Amino acid sequence: MTKLGDISTIITGPFGSQLHQSDYVSDGVPIVMPQDITDRKINYTSINYISEYDAHRLNRYITQKNDILYARRGDIEKHAFITSEDSGVYCGTGCLRVRITSEDVDPLFLSFYLNREETKRWLVTHAVGSNMPNLNTEILSNVPISYPTIDRQKRIAHILNCLDKKITTNRKINDNLENQIQTIYDYWFSQFDFPDSDGNPYKSNGGLLEWNETLKRNIPSSWSVGSVAKNSLTKFIKPGVDVFELKTYLATADVKGSAIYEGTVIDYENRESRANMQPTEYSVWFAKMKNSIKHLYFNPEMYPIIEQSILSTGFCGLQCDDKSFEYISSYIASPYFELHKDMLAHGATQEAVNNNDLAEIHLLIPDKNTLEKYHKATQPIYAQIAKNICENKELTKLRDWLLPMLMNGQAIIED
């Protein structure tokens, strides 16, 4: 038995006086903020960067392999374990860096240990602050730690890490598949080189285009233009959920890109007011908040998650049919949609769009034949993405079930 501060050094990231918002650059050295910390991982989707000059100036806050980063406020129970791929990123403002100094403790084992529900509860209980929980070096130093022999630590960490690696691999596969889809979408619906009746690229082979006054550009002659709010392919999903016993509540913070993380188990009677959107088959969802790229696509392969989940009202849902689902999913994931969503977002404290705002975002309506072809071309890809997401949910459950069993000796690892 020991405390975290006895087996590590803990420092606070740079304060605002050392690093200002204006110091961030578009390309440079990644710096981790609280919002970039997920389930023992760093999410690079919207990470900030600092210049080489500032990196040299703030060299004290660089990370190395096996470091652990905690958020000082907000989701304080989560941490990121620094792997060889992450090494060299910086501990940012609002974070704490833990560096293991004891040879008796395996850093990977410790990371899994800190991910136990008991440790998470301890952190939340001992955090300070009335409106938002906050950590500091003193609180983190006092986290109770217990560990077996170094050999057993490594064996436990190896088992849990194998599950984690498979989860990470599935996410990387999905990132690649989503990039494939966006390439096809751009080729078909931005360049208009979808297959014509002879299988040749439409525009490149002289396909008829007509000027569209709404979009101020030429589009295929048989296509039309609607808006996200009013079109022939989708309709808004209204708030409201059926009575249930227990389900997993997915807030916008539980989704990074299109990857789904833990969520919170809730019951119908005691759920918070925002837990009031019900996912359906062939529905597409996006976060309404500005600068928040979070998408959910619920095809039939996502049935287990559809049945088990309730969404936040921070999401907007579009109900599609089986033929329009892939096209609308690709459109919502496109830079065009996110750019216009952010331009229309408004609000005093938190900028976001509402249903009326979405009437200002144009949506191309392809002809039925092209929509059918796109469905056939991309449906297998979306199906594989969904299968990987569902598999990750099951692997996460298995990992989280094994974690306390291995830690307290209820499960043992045979040679």
ChimeraX attribute file (.defattr): number of C-alpha atoms within 10 A of each C-alpha:
attribute: neighborCount
match mode: 1-to-1
recipient: residues
	/A:1	8
	/A:2	12
	/A:3	14
	/A:4	22
	/A:5	21
	/A:6	15
	/A:7	18
	/A:8	17
	/A:9	16
	/A:10	21
	/A:11	16
	/A:12	21
	/A:13	26
	/A:14	19
	/A:15	12
	/A:16	11
	/A:17	7
	/A:18	12
	/A:19	16
	/A:20	11
	/A:21	8
	/A:22	7
	/A:23	12
	/A:24	17
	/A:25	13
	/A:26	10
	/A:27	11
	/A:28	15
	/A:29	20
	/A:30	22
	/A:31	22
	/A:32	26
	/A:33	23
	/A:34	24
	/A:35	16
	/A:36	20
	/A:37	22
	/A:38	20
	/A:39	15
	/A:40	19
	/A:41	18
	/A:42	22
	/A:43	17
	/A:44	13
	/A:45	11
	/A:46	13
	/A:47	14
	/A:48	20
	/A:49	21
	/A:50	21
	/A:51	16
	/A:52	12
	/A:53	11
	/A:54	16
	/A:55	20
	/A:56	12
	/A:57	11
	/A:58	18
	/A:59	13
	/A:60	13
	/A:61	22
	/A:62	20
	/A:63	22
	/A:64	17
	/A:65	15
	/A:66	21
	/A:67	23
	/A:68	26
	/A:69	31
	/A:70	28
	/A:71	29
	/A:72	24
	/A:73	18
	/A:74	16
	/A:75	19
	/A:76	20
	/A:77	23
	/A:78	19
	/A:79	25
	/A:80	24
	/A:81	25
	/A:82	23
	/A:83	17
	/A:84	10
	/A:85	9
	/A:86	18
	/A:87	15
	/A:88	19
	/A:89	19
	/A:90	27
	/A:91	28
	/A:92	27
	/A:93	22
	/A:94	22
	/A:95	27
	/A:96	25
	/A:97	25
	/A:98	24
	/A:99	20
	/A:100	20
	/A:101	14
	/A:102	12
	/A:103	9
	/A:104	14
	/A:105	20
	/A:106	20
	/A:107	24
	/A:108	22
	/A:109	22
	/A:110	20
	/A:111	19
	/A:112	20
	/A:113	21
	/A:114	22
	/A:115	19
	/A:116	16
	/A:117	14
	/A:118	11
	/A:119	16
	/A:120	17
	/A:121	12
	/A:122	14
	/A:123	22
	/A:124	16
	/A:125	10
	/A:126	15
	/A:127	20
	/A:128	15
	/A:129	10
	/A:130	7
	/A:131	7
	/A:132	11
	/A:133	18
	/A:134	20
	/A:135	24
	/A:136	19
	/A:137	16
	/A:138	10
	/A:139	16
	/A:140	20
	/A:141	17
	/A:142	15
	/A:143	18
	/A:144	15
	/A:145	16
	/A:146	13
	/A:147	17
	/A:148	14
	/A:149	10
	/A:150	14
	/A:151	12
	/A:152	17
	/A:153	21
	/A:154	16
	/A:155	17
	/A:156	20
	/A:157	21
	/A:158	14
	/A:159	15
	/A:160	20
	/A:161	16
	/A:162	12
	/A:163	16
	/A:164	17
	/A:165	11
	/A:166	15
	/A:167	19
	/A:168	14
	/A:169	14
	/A:170	19
	/A:171	19
	/A:172	12
	/A:173	14
	/A:174	22
	/A:175	16
	/A:176	13
	/A:177	17
	/A:178	18
	/A:179	12
	/A:180	13
	/A:181	22
	/A:182	17
	/A:183	12
	/A:184	18
	/A:185	23
	/A:186	16
	/A:187	14
	/A:188	18
	/A:189	18
	/A:190	12
	/A:191	14
	/A:192	20
	/A:193	19
	/A:194	22
	/A:195	16
	/A:196	15
	/A:197	10
	/A:198	7
	/A:199	8
	/A:200	14
	/A:201	18
	/A:202	20
	/A:203	18
	/A:204	11
	/A:205	11
	/A:206	9
	/A:207	15
	/A:208	12
	/A:209	16
	/A:210	12
	/A:211	12
	/A:212	15
	/A:213	9
	/A:214	10
	/A:215	12
	/A:216	8
	/A:217	10
	/A:218	13
	/A:219	23
	/A:220	18
	/A:221	14
	/A:222	12
	/A:223	15
	/A:224	15
	/A:225	17
	/A:226	17
	/A:227	16
	/A:228	25
	/A:229	19
	/A:230	18
	/A:231	16
	/A:232	12
	/A:233	19
	/A:234	20
	/A:235	15
	/A:236	17
	/A:237	18
	/A:238	14
	/A:239	15
	/A:240	12
	/A:241	14
	/A:242	9
	/A:243	9
	/A:244	12
	/A:245	8
	/A:246	15
	/A:247	18
	/A:248	18
	/A:249	24
	/A:250	23
	/A:251	21
	/A:252	22
	/A:253	18
	/A:254	20
	/A:255	21
	/A:256	20
	/A:257	18
	/A:258	21
	/A:259	18
	/A:260	22
	/A:261	18
	/A:262	17
	/A:263	18
	/A:264	14
	/A:265	14
	/A:266	18
	/A:267	15
	/A:268	16
	/A:269	10
	/A:270	7
	/A:271	15
	/A:272	12
	/A:273	8
	/A:274	15
	/A:275	22
	/A:276	20
	/A:277	23
	/A:278	20
	/A:279	25
	/A:280	21
	/A:281	19
	/A:282	21
	/A:283	25
	/A:284	27
	/A:285	23
	/A:286	24
	/A:287	26
	/A:288	24
	/A:289	22
	/A:290	19
	/A:291	16
	/A:292	20
	/A:293	20
	/A:294	22
	/A:295	22
	/A:296	23
	/A:297	26
	/A:298	22
	/A:299	22
	/A:300	16
	/A:301	18
	/A:302	20
	/A:303	16
	/A:304	11
	/A:305	20
	/A:306	18
	/A:307	14
	/A:308	14
	/A:309	20
	/A:310	30
	/A:311	25
	/A:312	21
	/A:313	21
	/A:314	21
	/A:315	21
	/A:316	22
	/A:317	27
	/A:318	25
	/A:319	21
	/A:320	24
	/A:321	14
	/A:322	14
	/A:323	18
	/A:324	21
	/A:325	27
	/A:326	27
	/A:327	23
	/A:328	24
	/A:329	23
	/A:330	21
	/A:331	20
	/A:332	23
	/A:333	22
	/A:334	14
	/A:335	12
	/A:336	12
	/A:337	18
	/A:338	20
	/A:339	13
	/A:340	15
	/A:341	25
	/A:342	17
	/A:343	16
	/A:344	16
	/A:345	18
	/A:346	16
	/A:347	10
	/A:348	6
	/A:349	6
	/A:350	9
	/A:351	15
	/A:352	21
	/A:353	20
	/A:354	15
	/A:355	13
	/A:356	10
	/A:357	17
	/A:358	18
	/A:359	15
	/A:360	16
	/A:361	20
	/A:362	19
	/A:363	21
	/A:364	17
	/A:365	21
	/A:366	20
	/A:367	13
	/A:368	13
	/A:369	11
	/A:370	18
	/A:371	17
	/A:372	16
	/A:373	14
	/A:374	21
	/A:375	18
	/A:376	13
	/A:377	14
	/A:378	18
	/A:379	19
	/A:380	11
	/A:381	17
	/A:382	24
	/A:383	16
	/A:384	15
	/A:385	25
	/A:386	22
	/A:387	18
	/A:388	21
	/A:389	23
	/A:390	18
	/A:391	15
	/A:392	23
	/A:393	18
	/A:394	13
	/A:395	16
	/A:396	19
	/A:397	13
	/A:398	13
	/A:399	19
	/A:400	16
	/A:401	12
	/A:402	16
	/A:403	21
	/A:404	18
	/A:405	13
	/A:406	19
	/A:407	20
	/A:408	12
	/A:409	10
	/A:410	9
	/A:411	12
	/A:412	13
	/A:413	10
	/A:414	5
	/A:415	4
